[in-house]
Amino acid sequence: MGSAVPPVAPALRRELGLRDAVVVGLGAMLGAGVFAAFGPAASAAGTGLLLALAVAAVVAYANATSSAELAAVHPLAGGTYVYGRRQLGPVWGFVAGWGFVVGKTASCAAMALTAGAYAWPAHPRVAAVVAALVLTAVNYRGVAKTAALTRVLVGVTLLVLAVVLVASFGGGATDPARLAPLGGTGPYGVLQAAGLLFFAFAGYARIATLGEEVRDPARTIRRAVPLALGVVVVTYALVGVALLLVLGAAGTAASPAPLRDAVAAGRFDALAPLVRVGAVAASLGVLLSAMAGVGRTTLAMARDAELPRFLAAVHPRFAVPHRAELVLGGVVVLLVCVTDLRGAIGFSSTGVLVYYAIANASAWTLPGRARRWRRPLAALGFVGCLVLVASLPTGSVLVGLGVLVVGVVVRAVLRRPASGGASRPPLG
């Protein structure tokens, strides 16, 4: 196991209670994915997308349980980077942290562009830059400000999703016959759809990533993670059923905005423009949460000299990793200005699943009487992550694994001259 590393003073401040932790998890999960993921999932699995949703939820629950147990034992910023480093060794921790930082930074740019495309279709990059700058400023002001804005964005998203469900079920356009299974979508299609839908759940780890800022983490995180995940599973299941009843699997797969089209198909079609508002709020909620998570993981890695030590600073007033937040904000703005990552971040999918596979492997090693129920869930989560990786498009998997390998090789090259092959000493 990796040696424990004392945190850099001043430490992050424990300001989040149970409600705030649940809201952060909801903000990370109830994102743009719910507005966009059902189309590709229906294309892969047809009406089997409901089965795919169940598969994704089971894997997510196993991963969430492992993450919550690890966060209770290691209540520090950094999430699986810290868990992998302490339970499995520095290299495994680095793989998890590197995959998370690189993949989620690309995801941040993608979410900013998604929000910009919905908010100001004529000038999406301008809107995306504004969104990234504003949310960087919010995160800079402290985790309490982050949680407060997340509450607003989650509230708007849930309200819009409630409108979608009422308009879909009550609009007079439902047909139970559309739930009939379609041919040609075998087990592989269901697994591929589960892989696509899994990433709509993946934000529950954000609660664990903020573990150094949660009050009574051993109790709060264990309760917050399943609560947030449970709300999201029920919400997604209702949305999936509504889409199939109104549009059918073929209509859902063909639609670029299935939730909007489901509302527009019935007598409440005048409410369809509200879906755009919900998509903006959901995209901003995920962006805000992801930027907070990347900042904390960067802080943890910088504390151990896995990233430049300059990034390990904590603001004396706001108690946030302010340098990491500012650098991240600058990188996201740069990416938004020079490229469009919305359709080119397949490696992020692989990185997220590797991240959770390492979390489950770390949870397997935890001691204590709870091992008899913890280990089966960790094994289920680990195998589930590998199966979902195998179901992803080959190109995405190769790019994702390539990014991880490059990071490990560069780490080895940079560390060897400084220490003759040994790990760098902990920061003092």
N, C-alpha and C positions, 0 to 999 in steps of 0.2 A: 504494500500500500504506500501511497505517497505520504510524506510527512506533513503534519499540520503546519500551516503558515499563519502567523499572527497577522491580523488585519492592520492596514495602514491607518494611523490616527490622523484626523478624527474619523470615527466610524460613521456609517450610515445611521440614520435615526429611525427608530421603530415607531411609526405613526399609523400604520394600517390595522384596523380591527377586522372582524369577520365580515361585516357588510362590505367594507372597502375591498377586501381581498376577493370576495365573490364577484363584485362589480368589475374588478380588473380582469378576472378570468372571463366574464361574459363579454367584456369589451374586446378581448383578444380572440374570442371564438365567434361571436355574432358579427362577423365582418362581411366583406364583399363576397366571400365564398358562398354564402347562402343565396346571394343574388345571381351567382354565375356558375357554381359548381354542379347544379342539378342538370343543366343542359348536357355537358360532356358525360356525366354519369349515366344519363338516360341513353345517350348514344352508345355507350359501352355495354349497358346491361338491360336496356328496355325497362319493362316494369320490374325487373329484378333489382332496380336501384333501391327499392325498399329493403330487400335482403342485403344488398351491399351496405346500406346505411347501418343495418344491425351489426354486420361484421365490423365496420369501421368503429362503431360505438363500443363493441366488446374490446377491441384492441386498444382503443382510447382509454377505456376504463382501467384496463390492466396497466397501461403506461401511467395513467394519472395516479393510481394507487402507489406504484413504485416511486413516482416523483414526490408524492406527499410524504411517504415514509422516509425517504432520503432527506427531504427538506426539514423534517422534524429532528433528524439526527444531526444534520449539518445546516443550521439556519443562517447561512451566509449568502451574500450576493454571488451570482454566477451559475446557479442551477446545475445542470449535469456536468458542466466543466469541473465544478468543485467535487461533485459526487464521484465522477470517474477518476479524478486525480487522487482522491483520498481512499477510495475503495479498491481501485484497480491499478493505479499507477499513473505517473505524469503523462506518458504518451497517450493513453486512452483519454485522459482528461483533455489533453490538447486537441485530439481528434474531435471530440464532442464540441469543445469551445470554438475551434476554428470553423467547423462546419456550420455552427449556429451563427457566428458573427458574419461570415461571408454570405451564407445563404439568406439570412434575415436582413442584411443590409440591402441585398438585391430586392428582397420582398418589400422592404420599406419604400424603395424607389418605385416599385410596381404599384403599391397601394397609393402612393402620392399621385401617380399618373392616372390611376383608376378614379380617384376622387376628383382630380382635375377634369377628366373626361366627362364625368357626370355633372360637375358643378358649372363648368364653363366650356362646353363642347367646341366653341370657336377658338379658344386659346387654352388648351388643356395643360400645356407645359407651364404657362404663367401661373395658372391656378395651383398646379402641383408644387411649384417653388414656394408660393405663398403658404400653402398648407405645411410644407416641411419646415419653413422658417418659424411659423407660428407655434407649431407643436414642439419644436426644439426649445423655444422660449418657455413654453409651459413646463416641459420636463426640467428645464434648468432651474425653475423656481421652487422645485421640491416635489416629493412624491405625493404630498397632500393635494397639491394643485393638479397633478396628473390624475389622481383618483376622482377629484371633483369634476373635471371636464369629462372623464370617462363615464361618470354617472349620467351626465347630460346626454352624451352620444348614445349610450346604451338605452336610455329611456326613449329617445327618438326612434332608434332602430326597432325596439320592441313594439312601440306604438304602430309603426309602419307595417311590421309583420302581422300585427293583430288585424290591421285594416285589410291586408292581403288575404288572411284566412277568412275573415267575415265575408269579404266580397267574393271570394272563390267558392266557399261552401254555400253562401246564400244568394249568389248571383243568378241561379237558374241554369247554369251551363254545365253542371256536373253530370256524368254518365258512368255508373258503376261498371259498365261493360268495358270501359277503357282500362280497367285494372287487370283484364285478362292477359295472361303471359304471352309474350311474343316469341317467335322462333328465332334461332340463330344467335342467341346470347347465352352461351354456356357458362360453366364455372369460371373460365378465364375472364369473361366479360364482367361477371359479378365482382371478381377480385380486383380487376382494373378500376371499376367504378368505386369500390371500397377504398382503393388507394387515392382516388381523386377526392372522395368525400372525407377521408381521414384528415386532410389538411384543413378542413373547415372546423375540426375539433382541436387542432394542435395547440391552440393558445392557452390551454389550461396550465401548461408548464410555466406561463408567465408569473403565476402566483408563486411558484417555487423559486423562480429566478429573482424575485423580490424578497426572498426569505429573510434578508438582513433588515428589512424595513417593516416586518409584521410583528405585532405584539403577541406574546405568548405563542411563538411559532409552532411548537409541538402540538398544541391543541387547535389553533386557528387554521393552519394549513391543511391538517387532516380533515377538517370539516369543510373548508372553503372549496377545495378541489372537487370532491364529488358533488357538492351542491351546485356549483357552476356548470359542471359537465351534465348533470341531470336536467337542468333547465334547458340547456342547448339541445340535448338528445330529443326531448319532448317537442321542442320548437321545430327542429329539423324534420322530425317524423310527420308532424302535422303539415308542414309545408310540402313535403314530398307527396303525401296522399292528396293534398289539394291540387297540386300540379298534374298528377296523373288523372284525377277525376275530371279536370277541366280540359286539359290539353292532350292528355294521353302521352304515352312514351315517345311516339314519333314527333308530336307537336312540341314537347318539351325539348327534345334533342335538336330540333330545327330552329328553335327560337333563340335569338341573341339576348333576350331579356324575358325569360319565362315567367317571372313573378308579375311583371307589368302586363304581359299578354294574358295571364290568367285572370287578372282583375278586369282588363278591357273586354274579355269575352262575355261578361255577364251584364246584368242590369246596373251594376255600380261602376261602369266604365269611366265615369267622370273622375273617379278616384285614382285612376292609373298614374297620373303625373306624380302622385305622392311617393310612388315606388322610387323615383329618382332621388327624392329627398332622403329616403331611407338608405339608398345605396351610398350617397355621400357621407351620411353619418356613420354607416358601418365601416366604410373605407377609412375614414379619419380615426375611428375608434381602434381599428387594428393597427394603423400606422402609429398612433400614440403609444399603444401598448408595446408594439414591437420595438420602437425606438428606446423605450424604457428598458426592455429586456436586453437589447444589444448593449446598451450603455453599462448595465450591471455586469454582464458577462465580460465585456472589455475591461472593466475595472478589476474583476477577479483575476483575469489572465495577466494584466499588467502588474498586479501585486506579486505574482510569481515569476515576473520577468519573461513570460511567454509572449507578451506584446510590450512595446516600449514603456518603460517605467513612468514616463511623463504622464501617461494616461491613468495612473493609479491615484491621482489627486481627488480628494473629496472637498467640496466647497464648505468653508467654515460656518457659513450662515444657513445655506439651503440644504446642506447635508446630502448632496447628490454628486455623482461622478461628473463634474461639470466639464472637464476637459474632454472626456470620452463623449459626452453628449454633444459638445460643440464640433468635434471632429466628425462624428457620425452625421450630424446635420449638414455639415459642409460636403461630405461625400455623397449624401443622398441628393442634395441640390445639384451637384456636379453630374451625377448619373441621370437625373431627370432632364438636365439641359442637353446632354450629348447623346443619349440613347433611349430607346423604348424597350423596357424590360418586361412588359406585361406578358409577352408571348415567348420570352427567352430565359426563363429562370427554372428550367427543368431540373438543374443540378440542386436547386434548393429543396425539391421534394426528396431526393435521395439523402441530402444532408440531414433533413429533419428526421427521417426514419432511422438513420444511423445514430443520430443524437439520442433517440428514445431507446434504441437497442442497447446502447451503452448505459442508459439509465436503468433499464431492467437488469442488465448484467451486474450493475453496482448494487441494486436492491437485493439480488440473490445472495450477496456476500454479507449482508447485514446480520449481526448476531441477535440473540434474544429469543424469547418464547414464541414470538409472533411468526417465526420462520415457517411453521407448519402451514399457515395460510398465505404468507407473503410469497414464498418461493413458487408455488404453483401459478400465481398471478404473474410473477416476474417471468417465469418460463413462457407462459402464454403470450405476454407482451413481446418478449424477445423473438419468439418464433413468428408471431404475427407481423412484426416489423420486417423481418426478412422475407416473408411471403409477399407482403405488399411491395417491397422493393423489387422483387423478382417480377411482379406484375406490371411495373411501370415500363414505358417505352424504353427500348435498349439504349437509344441515344442519350436520354436523360440520365440513366443510370451511369453510363460511361463518363459523361461530363461531370456528374456529381462525385464519383469515385476519383476521377482525375484531379479535381480541385482538392480533395482531402489528401491524396498522395503528394501533390505538389507542396501543400502546407507542411506535411511531415518531413519531406526531404529538405525543404528550406530551413525548417527548425533544426534538423540534425546538422546541417552545414554551418549554420550560424553559431550553434552552441559548442561545436567541437573545438575551434581554436581558442575559445575563451576558457575552457576547462579541461582540455585534454580528453574529451569524451564523457566526462561526468556531468551531471545536472548542475545548473547554477545553484548557488546557495540561496535560501529564502531571503526575502527582503527584511532588513532590520528596521 
